Every structure is written in C-alpha cells, then in structure tokens.
Amino acid sequence: MTRIPFVEAKLFPVGDSETDLEYRFENHLRKLREDKQSVEELSEEDDWHRSRDMVTSRDRARIRRWAVRIIKGREKVSGIMHLRAEDRKAIEMLNTGVQVVEIESEARADEIASALHAEMPWMAPATELFWQAMRQSVGSGMAGFRLPPLLLNGPPGIGKSVWARKVSEVLRVPLRTIDAAGEQASFAVAGSQRGWGSAHAGKPIQTVIQHKVANPIIVIDEIEKAGIAVSTGGSRCSLPDALLSLLELATAARWECPYYQLSFDMSWIDWILTSNSLVGIPEPLQTRLNIVNLSVTRPSDMITFAQREGRKRRLSELSVDVIAEVIERQHARRQPLNLRSVNRMLARAEVLEKQPMLP
C-alpha cells in the first residue's frame, strides 16, 4: 500500500525524548573518540578500560543542553503544542503517514464488482458506479482507490447499509456508520471546538487515526433526517453544511479540523450516504453527490439472498424453504417484506435451530 501524509504538521520520530537524544549523542561521541585511538596503541588493560570512558561530566552537560535545545526547537516548529498531551500523542503517531488502499488491477476490479452484483443484484446501479470508480482508480494511476461521494436513495429495508458494509469488506478498509437521525451528526462528522458542550474530534478523523488508513468507508444513514445542532453560545450547525467542504476534493485535501485546529487530507475518504427520500436534502449537498435511485427488492432476489445467507449461517434446508415461502406469500398478499424482515427471520431461525430439543 502507498503511504501519504495526513496532517499538516512537522512530526518527528515517536520516542525521541531528551533522554533518548542524550544516549545517542553520548554513544556517538564515544565512538568518534574511540576511532582515534586503536586497540593496538594501548599497552595495558587499564588503559583499555579508561578508553571506554571517554565522555566526561563536562561532555554530558553539553550533550544535555543540546538535547534540550533540539526538543524545544522541534516543539516550536511542530505546530501541535497547543494540543493536550493525549491528543498530541495521537497526532505524533501519524509521523510516517497513513496507508491508502488501492485496487491491484482492472481485472481485480471486475472480480470484485461481479461478486458484489451476484450477492445483491438489486443494487446494480450502485455496484456499477462502484465498479467504474475502481477501474478509474487503476487506469488513472492514482495512489489509491477513491469512491465518488454516493447517495443511495430508495425505500427502507432494501439493503443500502448492507451494501456499504460489503463494499468495505471487499476493499478491506475500515467502516464507520453515523446515524443522521439519532445524534447531532454535524458534530459526529466535523467534530467540535471550544464553546460547545463537549469538544471532540469528528468520527471520520478518529477512524483514520485509529486505523492509519486514509480511505475508510464513512456511511451516513438517513441524511434527509439530519437536524441542526446548537452550541451553548447559540451558534447553529447542520450536517449538510458540515459535509459541503468535506465532499469537495479541493477543500477536503486541506480540511481544517475545529477540534485539533490542524489541516488534514480528507480527500481520500469514501462517503456513502443513504436516504429514503430526496425531500429534506438541501440542493447544495445534492449537487456534490452521485445520486443512485434504487427500487423495492424483488421477491426472487430476497429468496436468493435468504438462501445464500442461510448457507452462511448453516441453516437447514427446511428453515430456508419456510422463509422463502413466507416471502412469496407476503408478496402475493401485497404486503411485501423488505431485507430487514428477511434478516430477522434468518436470525430467528438460527436461534431456534441452536436450541436443544425438548425430550
């Protein structure tokens, strides 16, 4: 994998304390002085032992002053001394950069897309766009894979979040999900700074720092239900507003985090948003997204999904056949099930099959 810088800060090797520098300088000085006096020039064993102690107390005092000066100089140019010790340590761990996951070849892109389509054929419009993005990443010679920001728009329970999870699995990248309806999601995405009730970094940055991967999958569920957060000082911030600069490559490449007060390269993050309707999603946000409109899952697709998942869970054929029959009956009654219902039935069947039989 390629490694790229993630934060705009002057970072130095982790573990270079004053003590570490003093130890290295002292050893280097001793080595220089030993090279000037070979073993053959020493006639007695006492002379040899004295030669091993060629660093005087005066030397050590000078070395200590050098080490202190270097550490203070590093702190001055690092740009992270305004952070708390815990946060400073987290940023210092990025001194070697972060990895960018890449697609090995166009043939590999074809294999991934084919397998994903076979598993979730009703998500074909999203899979096709994902496939094109993989081939584009390979053909253009980019440092790694970059997925254009997606909005999966369709009825609830068709597997939009499941599809996003499977994308993260085939790419082998971290996945972080943010519920736009269930929390102050603008804070969850962008983080917060002084003036808010509790300051913290956003989940996308947290994910990159934790896994040292520049292009994780960040899923924002039900974006149309995002609310507006209000600070203790009365300032308002909405999730769509927080996303605008993160979805533009130019601004995302040098995005300033309000918590760390440093610039980060967020341009590699793969954004997947989901919605049940476009109503409520501001136009400026829509224009920055590749909108994929999806339809209700067909019964045949749900039955195929149930059969595949049933094999993974090692369910009996009888259990899978019963689930398939329920899917068909509900469709005939014009009360079709969705993928969430099928997953619940699969989970229930798994629990029942593992229970001991009554005598």
N, C-alpha and C positions, 0 to 999 in steps of 0.2 A: 504494500500500500504506500501511496505517496503521503508525505507529511508536509503540512503547511503551517505558517504562523497563524495563530488565532486571535491573539490580543496585541494591541499596540502598546507595548511596554518593553523596557530594556531588562530582560531577565537573565540571571546568571545561574551557574550550576547549583542545584539544590545541595545543601550540606556544606557550602563554603563559609564556615564561621571564622571568627578571628582565630580560634584555636587551630582549626584546620590549616589556615594560611600560615600561621606561625610554625606549625610542624613541617609543612612543605618547604618553607623558606630556610628553616634551620638545616634540614636534610640536604637541601641544595647547596648551601654554603659549606657544609662539612664535606660534601662530595668534591666541590671545587678545590678546597684546600688539600684534600687527600690526593687529588690528581697531581698536585705539585710536588708531592713527596712520596716516592715509590717505596714499596716494602723493602727493596734491596738496599736502600740507603739507611735503613735502621739496623743498628748492630745488636741491640739488646731488646728483650721482651718488654721491659719497662718503657722503652722509647715507643714501641708499637702501641701500647695502651694509652700513652699520653697523646699519640697522634689521633686516636679515636675520639678524643675530647677537644676538638679544635675550635669549638664555639664557646666563647667566653660569656660571662654575665653581661658585659657591655654589648656584645653582639645581640644577645637575646633581647635586651632592652630596645635596641634599634629595630630589630625584627618586629617586636610588639607594636612599636609606633607605626611601622609600615603597614602592618595588618589592619590596625585601627583606621588608618588613613584610607586604605583601599575599601574597607567595608563602608565607611561613611561616604566615600565617593560613589560607590555603587548605589547606595540608598538614595543619593541625591539625583542620580540620572534615571533610576528605575521607573519613577512615576507611579509607584504603588504604596508609598509610605503613608498616604492618607487612609489606608485601609486598616481594619482591625487585624490583629495577628493571625486569627483563624482564616480570614478572607485573603490576607496576603500570602499565606502558605498555599492556599488553593490555587492562586494565580501563579505563584512561583513554580508549581508543578507543571505548568504549561511551557517551560523554558525550551523544550525540544519540539514544540508544536503539537499538532493533533493529526490523526490519520484521516485520509479521505478515501472512502470505499469506492472502488471502481468496478466496472464490468470488463471482464477479460477480453471479450471479443464479440463481434456481431452474432456469431454462431451461439455463444452463451446467452446473449440477449434473446435470441429466438427460442432457445430451450426454456428459459425462464417464463417467457410470455405464453408459450404453448402449454406448459404445465399449469400455470395460473388460470388460463382460459378453460382448460379441461376440468378444473376443480370448481370454478364459478363462472360458467358460460354466460349467465345473465348480466355479468359485469363487463361484457365485451367492450363497450365504449371506453371504459376506464382502462381496461387492460391494453387496448390498442394504443392509447396515448402513452401509457407507461412503456410499452414496447418501443414506440418511436423515440421516446426520450432516452432509452438505453442505447439504441443504435446511434442516435445523435451524439451521445457522450463518447462512444467508441470512435465514431467516424471523424469527429472534430478534434480528437486528441486531447480532450480536457483532462485535467489532473484526476478527476473522479466523476462519479455519477451525480447528475443534478436533475431533479424532477421539477418541471414547471409547476407552480402552485395550482393545486386542483381543488375544485369544489364539486363534490359528489352530491347531486341534488336528486332526491327521489323519496318515495314513501317510506315510512319507518319499517324496520324489520327485514330489509332486503339484503343486509349483509355489508353495508358500506364500511362499518368499522372493522368487520371481519376481513374484508378485502385489504384494508390498510395494514392490518396486522400480518397478513400473509405476505404482503409486499416487503415488510420489514424482515420477515423470516427468510425469504429467498435472497434478499440483499445482505442479510446478516448484519444489520445495523440496529442500533437501539430504537425503541419506540416509546413515545411519551404521549399520553392522551390527556386533553384538557376539556372538561365539560363546560361549554359556554353558558349553559343554563344554571349550573349548580354552584358556581362560585364567582367571585369578582375576577373574571377571566382576564381583564386587561392587566391586572397585577400579575396573574399567573404567567402571562406571556412576556410582558415588558419588565416586570419587577417594579419596585417602588423605592422611594428615597425618603429623606427626612421630611417630615410634615405629614406623613401618612401614619396610620395607627401602628403598623409594624413593618419595618423595612426589610426587604428580602430581594434576592435576585430572581429573575424570571425562570420558568421551568426549561425553556429551550437552552439557555446558557448553562443552567445546572446540569442538564443532560450531557452537553458537550464536555464540560469539565469533568464530570463523573466518569464517562466512558472514553474520553480522549478521541472521539470520533466527530468530524466536522459536519457530516451529513446524516444525522439521525432523522427518523420519521417523526414529525410532530403532527398529531391529529387533534383537530378542534371540532368537537361534536356539537351539532345543532347550533351553528353560528347565528342563525336567524333569531335565536332566543337570547342573545347576549344582552346584558343590561349595562348600566352606567355606574361606575364606581365614583364615590365622592370622598375626598380626603377630609381630614379633620379641619383643614383650613378652608374647605368649601370648593376646592378645585374638582372639576369633573373630568373623567377619562373613560372612554368607551373602548371596547375590544376592537371594533373595526378601525378606530383611529390609531390604536397601538400597532395594528398589523400593517398599516399602509407602508411605512418606511421599511418594514422587515420583508415585504414581498417584492420590493424594487431592488434589483441587483446592485445598482449604483450606490444606493443609500445603505443597503444591508451589508455591503462589503466593509463599511466603516461605521457601524451602528454603535452609538454611544449608550451604554447601559446606565440607567439612572441610579442603580444601586452601587455598582463598582466605580462609576464615573470614569470608565475607560472605554476605548473603542474596540469592538470585536468584529471579526469577519463572520457574519451570519448568513452570507450569500449561498452557502452550500446546504443549508437546512432544507429538507424536503417537506413541504407543507401539504397536508391533506385535510381539507375542511369538509364537513358534511352538513346537509340541511334537508329538511322535509319540504321546504318551500323557499322560493326566492323572495317572497314578501318579507320585508323587515331587514333585508341585507342592503346597506347603502350602495348606491351606484359606483362611487369611487373604489369601493372594495371589489365589487363585481368586475370592474374593468381590469383589475390586476390578477384575476383568477381565470383558469381554464375551466369553464363550467361544463360538467358532464351530466346530462339529464338521463336518469335511469327510470325504468318502469317496474311494475309489480313482477315478482318472480313467478314463473310458470310452475304448475304442479309437477310436471315431468322433471324440471330442474331441481325442485325441492326433494323429490323422491330420490333422484340420483345423488344429491347431497347427503340425504339421510343414509343411503346405502354405503356411501364412502366413509362417512363419519362413524357409522355403525361398525364397519370393519376395523377402523382405528380403535374403537372402544371395545372391540372383541365381543360385540353383542351377538346373540343368537339370531339365526335367520327368521325365527318366529317373531321376535321383537321388532326387527326391521320391517317385516311384512305388515305387522299391525300398524306401525307408524305410517307406512305408505298407504294403507287402506284409509286411515283417518284423514290423510292429506287429500285423497281423492274424494271422499265423502263430503268433506267440508267445502271443497270446490264445487261439487255438484249442488250443494245447498246454497251456493252463492255467498258463503261465509269463509272465503279462503284464508288459510293460515299464512303466517309470514315465517321468516327464517328463525326469529326468536322463539316462536312457538315450537318449531321443529327441534331446536336445540334443547328446549326444556323437556320435550318428550324423550329425547335421546338420553339426557342426564337422568331423568326419572327411571327409564328402562335400565340404565347401568346400575343404579342404586338397587332396584328390585332384584336384578339378576345376581347381585353380590350378597343379598341377604340369605341367611341359612334357611333351609326348608323346614317347615314345622313337621314334627313326627305325626 
